[in-house]
Amino acid sequence: MRDSHRFAATLMYGGILTAVFLLCIYTYTYWEQPFPGNWNDILTNFYGILAVGLCAAAATAVWRKYKKSEKLYSIWRFFSLAMWTWMMADLIWAVYNLVVVEVPEVSGADFFYILGYCFFFIALHRQYRLLFRPTPRRDALTTVGLSAAVLLLTYLSIFLFPAPAPGTTKIGLLINNFYPIGDLEIAAIALIFVYKFSRGFFARPWVGLVIFVFSDSLYAWLGASGEYAYSVLQGNLASLIADTVYTAAYLVLAILLLNYYLLLRFGPSVAGSFAKFRRNPSPVD
């Protein structure tokens, strides 16, 4: 058990240090622009894709710890699919950003972003059914009601954001505004899970999704107003905050998923006791 504690602690602390280093170097490259040509844009896009890649890999590790016969297997399969789909979306967005600089308001990336939300909603729905065991009627009403709420809020958000930048289409504005609304619904459901799980280990990955509400809301506002800087050469503080928080959201979620994976692999005595292990590394039965 002592070796398990040491190995788990090494993984966890190594993951945290990696996340902090990646976020620092991302912020430094974005703000200071230390490299020539468009290398700063290339590297910041790469760091962002690496962050979501680490998150997707951690989610997949959690998924693979469950057997097909277990109900949580399906939940984490769709969670992992959502993360890999978002990684594909970020990759497409980065290609647009590096080739044409200003990413079109509607692009192939949006298809994968929205598909990722669909996978997340499926995972959340299955988690909901597992936790609350609703009747078929209540299940249907809840699903339809939440879906309608997202669509309605997305439409109403058009009147809440600032006047759109010249050339912005209605469909582009709707898609842009859907992201923070979708995040808000995911966050609200995640907080319900946190309460249901009594703030335990099982709630932690869902908590990480809450951070995306702020990052996507700021991005939507900047995108709608035309203030978002697609290149670090035109960077401003608001764009830096939006992009940094977005990258940080993935890194925080990756750490929480890693912690959850260690819980599944070694048990709660190992996954949740890293600080205690440093003070008292004696075996725990």
C-alpha positions as CSV (number, residue, x, y, z in Angstrom):
1,M,0.0,0.0,0.0
2,R,2.9,2.3,0.7
3,D,4.1,2.0,-2.9
4,S,0.6,2.7,-4.1
5,H,0.5,5.9,-2.1
6,R,3.8,7.0,-3.5
7,F,2.9,6.2,-7.1
8,A,-0.5,7.9,-6.8
9,A,1.0,10.9,-5.1
10,T,3.7,11.2,-7.8
11,L,1.0,11.0,-10.6
12,M,-1.2,13.6,-8.9
13,Y,1.5,16.1,-8.0
14,G,3.1,15.6,-11.4
15,G,-0.2,16.3,-13.0
16,I,-0.7,19.5,-11.0
17,L,2.8,20.7,-11.8
18,T,2.3,20.0,-15.5
19,A,-1.0,21.8,-15.5
20,V,0.5,24.9,-13.7
21,F,3.5,24.9,-16.0
22,L,1.4,24.6,-19.2
23,L,-0.9,27.5,-18.0
24,C,2.1,29.7,-17.2
25,I,3.8,29.1,-20.5
26,Y,0.6,29.7,-22.3
27,T,0.0,33.0,-20.6
28,Y,3.6,34.1,-21.1
29,T,3.6,33.2,-24.8
30,Y,0.2,34.9,-25.3
31,W,1.1,38.2,-23.5
32,E,4.9,38.6,-24.1
33,Q,5.0,37.1,-27.7
34,P,8.7,36.1,-27.3
35,F,8.9,34.2,-30.6
36,P,9.2,35.5,-34.2
37,G,6.6,35.4,-36.9
38,N,3.4,33.5,-36.2
39,W,5.1,31.1,-33.8
40,N,3.3,32.6,-30.9
41,D,0.0,31.8,-32.4
42,I,1.1,28.3,-33.3
43,L,2.3,27.6,-29.8
44,T,-0.7,29.1,-28.0
45,N,-3.0,27.0,-30.2
46,F,-0.8,23.9,-29.5
47,Y,-0.9,24.5,-25.8
48,G,-4.7,24.8,-25.9
49,I,-5.1,21.6,-27.9
50,L,-2.6,19.8,-25.5
51,A,-4.8,20.9,-22.5
52,V,-8.0,19.4,-24.0
53,G,-6.0,16.4,-25.1
54,L,-4.9,15.7,-21.5
55,C,-8.4,16.2,-20.4
56,A,-9.8,13.7,-23.0
57,A,-7.0,11.2,-22.1
58,A,-7.9,11.4,-18.4
59,A,-11.6,11.0,-19.1
60,T,-10.8,7.9,-21.3
61,A,-8.7,6.4,-18.5
62,V,-11.7,6.8,-16.1
63,W,-14.0,5.2,-18.7
64,R,-11.8,2.2,-19.3
65,K,-11.7,1.4,-15.5
66,Y,-15.4,0.4,-15.8
67,K,-16.7,-2.8,-17.2
68,K,-19.3,-2.9,-20.0
69,S,-21.7,-4.5,-17.6
70,E,-21.5,-1.5,-15.2
71,K,-24.0,1.4,-15.6
72,L,-21.2,4.0,-15.2
73,Y,-19.4,2.6,-18.2
74,S,-22.0,4.2,-20.6
75,I,-21.9,7.5,-18.7
76,W,-18.1,7.8,-18.9
77,R,-18.0,6.6,-22.5
78,F,-20.2,9.6,-23.6
79,F,-18.2,11.9,-21.3
80,S,-15.0,10.8,-23.0
81,L,-16.6,11.1,-26.5
82,A,-17.5,14.6,-25.6
83,M,-14.0,15.5,-24.6
84,W,-12.4,14.0,-27.8
85,T,-15.1,15.7,-29.9
86,W,-14.2,19.1,-28.3
87,M,-10.5,18.3,-29.0
88,M,-11.4,17.8,-32.7
89,A,-13.3,21.1,-32.6
90,D,-10.4,23.0,-31.0
91,L,-8.0,21.4,-33.6
92,I,-10.3,22.6,-36.5
93,W,-10.6,26.0,-34.9
94,A,-6.8,26.2,-34.6
95,V,-6.3,25.4,-38.3
96,Y,-8.7,28.1,-39.3
97,N,-6.9,30.5,-36.9
98,L,-3.5,29.8,-38.3
99,V,-4.6,29.8,-42.0
100,V,-7.1,32.6,-42.2
101,V,-6.5,34.2,-38.7
102,E,-10.1,35.3,-38.1
103,V,-12.1,32.2,-37.6
104,P,-15.5,32.2,-39.5
105,E,-18.4,32.8,-37.2
106,V,-19.8,29.4,-38.3
107,S,-17.3,26.7,-39.2
108,G,-16.7,23.0,-39.0
109,A,-15.4,23.5,-35.5
110,D,-18.9,24.5,-34.4
111,F,-20.3,21.1,-35.6
112,F,-17.9,19.3,-33.3
113,Y,-18.5,21.7,-30.4
114,I,-22.2,21.2,-30.6
115,L,-21.8,17.4,-31.0
116,G,-19.7,17.4,-27.9
117,Y,-22.5,19.1,-26.0
118,C,-24.9,16.4,-27.2
119,F,-22.6,13.7,-25.8
120,F,-22.3,15.6,-22.5
121,F,-26.1,15.9,-22.3
122,I,-26.4,12.1,-22.9
123,A,-23.9,11.4,-20.2
124,L,-25.7,13.8,-17.8
125,H,-29.1,12.3,-18.6
126,R,-27.8,8.8,-17.9
127,Q,-26.2,10.0,-14.7
128,Y,-29.5,11.6,-13.7
129,R,-31.5,8.5,-14.4
130,L,-29.0,6.5,-12.3
131,L,-29.1,8.8,-9.4
132,F,-32.8,9.7,-9.2
133,R,-34.5,6.8,-11.0
134,P,-37.3,8.9,-12.4
135,T,-40.5,7.5,-13.8
136,P,-40.7,7.4,-17.6
137,R,-43.1,10.4,-17.6
138,R,-40.9,12.5,-15.3
139,D,-37.8,11.5,-17.3
140,A,-39.4,12.7,-20.5
141,L,-40.8,15.9,-19.0
142,T,-37.4,16.7,-17.5
143,T,-35.5,16.1,-20.8
144,V,-37.9,18.0,-22.9
145,G,-38.1,20.9,-20.4
146,L,-34.3,21.3,-20.1
147,S,-33.9,21.1,-23.9
148,A,-36.6,23.7,-24.4
149,A,-35.0,25.9,-21.8
150,V,-31.6,25.9,-23.5
151,L,-33.2,26.8,-26.9
152,L,-35.3,29.5,-25.4
153,L,-32.5,31.1,-23.4
154,T,-30.2,30.9,-26.5
155,Y,-32.8,32.9,-28.5
156,L,-33.4,35.4,-25.7
157,S,-29.7,35.9,-25.2
158,I,-29.6,37.7,-28.5
159,F,-31.3,40.7,-26.8
160,L,-29.0,40.6,-23.8
161,F,-25.6,40.7,-25.5
162,P,-24.2,44.0,-26.9
163,A,-25.0,45.0,-30.5
164,P,-23.3,42.4,-32.8
165,A,-20.3,43.4,-34.8
166,P,-21.0,44.4,-38.5
167,G,-21.4,41.3,-40.7
168,T,-22.6,39.0,-37.9
169,T,-25.4,36.7,-39.0
170,K,-28.2,35.6,-36.8
171,I,-27.3,32.0,-37.0
172,G,-23.7,32.8,-36.1
173,L,-24.9,34.8,-33.1
174,L,-27.2,32.0,-32.0
175,I,-24.4,29.4,-32.2
176,N,-22.1,31.8,-30.4
177,N,-24.6,32.3,-27.6
178,F,-25.5,28.7,-27.3
179,Y,-22.2,27.8,-25.8
180,P,-22.4,29.7,-22.5
181,I,-26.1,28.7,-22.2
182,G,-25.2,25.0,-22.7
183,D,-22.4,25.4,-20.2
184,L,-24.9,27.0,-17.7
185,E,-27.2,24.0,-18.0
186,I,-24.4,21.5,-17.6
187,A,-23.1,23.5,-14.6
188,A,-26.5,23.6,-13.0
189,I,-27.0,19.8,-13.4
190,A,-23.4,19.3,-12.2
191,L,-24.1,21.2,-9.0
192,I,-27.1,19.0,-8.4
193,F,-24.9,16.0,-8.7
194,V,-22.4,17.6,-6.3
195,Y,-25.2,17.9,-3.7
196,K,-26.4,14.4,-4.4
197,F,-22.8,13.0,-4.0
198,S,-22.4,15.1,-0.8
199,R,-19.4,16.8,-2.3
200,G,-17.5,13.5,-2.6
201,F,-15.0,12.1,-5.1
202,F,-17.7,11.2,-7.6
203,A,-18.8,14.8,-7.9
204,R,-15.4,16.3,-8.7
205,P,-15.2,15.8,-12.5
206,W,-18.6,17.4,-12.8
207,V,-17.5,20.4,-10.8
208,G,-14.8,21.1,-13.3
209,L,-17.4,21.8,-16.0
210,V,-18.6,24.8,-14.1
211,I,-15.6,26.8,-15.1
212,F,-16.6,26.8,-18.8
213,V,-19.6,29.0,-18.0
214,F,-17.4,32.0,-17.3
215,S,-14.9,31.3,-20.2
216,D,-17.5,30.7,-22.9
217,S,-19.6,33.6,-21.7
218,L,-16.7,36.0,-22.0
219,Y,-15.8,34.6,-25.4
220,A,-19.4,34.9,-26.6
221,W,-19.5,38.6,-25.5
222,L,-16.2,39.4,-27.1
223,G,-17.1,37.5,-30.3
224,A,-20.5,39.2,-30.6
225,S,-19.0,42.7,-30.1
226,G,-16.1,42.1,-32.4
227,E,-13.5,42.7,-29.6
228,Y,-12.0,39.2,-29.6
229,A,-8.4,39.1,-30.8
230,Y,-7.8,36.1,-33.0
231,S,-4.0,36.7,-33.1
232,V,-1.7,37.3,-30.1
233,L,-0.3,40.2,-32.1
234,Q,-3.6,42.0,-31.7
235,G,-4.1,40.6,-28.2
236,N,-5.9,42.5,-25.5
237,L,-6.4,41.8,-21.8
238,A,-10.0,40.6,-22.2
239,S,-9.0,38.1,-24.9
240,L,-6.1,37.0,-22.8
241,I,-8.4,36.4,-19.8
242,A,-11.0,34.5,-22.0
243,D,-8.4,32.2,-23.6
244,T,-6.5,31.6,-20.4
245,V,-9.6,30.8,-18.4
246,Y,-10.7,28.5,-21.3
247,T,-7.4,26.6,-21.2
248,A,-7.4,26.6,-17.4
249,A,-10.9,25.0,-17.4
250,Y,-9.6,22.1,-19.4
251,L,-6.5,21.7,-17.1
252,V,-8.6,21.8,-13.9
253,L,-11.0,19.3,-15.3
254,A,-8.0,17.1,-16.3
255,I,-6.7,17.2,-12.7
256,L,-10.1,16.3,-11.3
257,L,-10.4,13.4,-13.7
258,L,-7.0,12.2,-12.8
259,N,-7.9,12.3,-9.1
260,Y,-11.1,10.3,-10.0
261,Y,-9.0,7.8,-11.9
262,L,-6.7,7.3,-9.0
263,L,-9.7,6.8,-6.8
264,L,-11.0,4.0,-9.1
265,R,-7.5,2.4,-9.4
266,F,-6.3,2.6,-5.8
267,G,-9.3,3.4,-3.6
268,P,-10.3,6.5,-1.6
269,S,-7.5,6.0,1.0
270,V,-4.9,6.6,-1.7
271,A,-6.7,8.9,-4.1
272,G,-7.7,11.4,-1.4
273,S,-4.9,11.4,1.0
274,F,-1.8,12.8,-0.7
275,A,-1.2,15.4,1.8
276,K,-1.7,12.9,4.7
277,F,0.7,10.5,2.9
278,R,3.5,13.1,3.1
279,R,3.0,13.4,6.9
280,N,2.4,9.7,7.6
281,P,3.3,7.3,4.8
282,S,2.3,4.2,6.8
283,P,0.1,1.7,5.0
284,V,-3.6,2.2,5.2
285,D,-5.8,-1.0,5.0
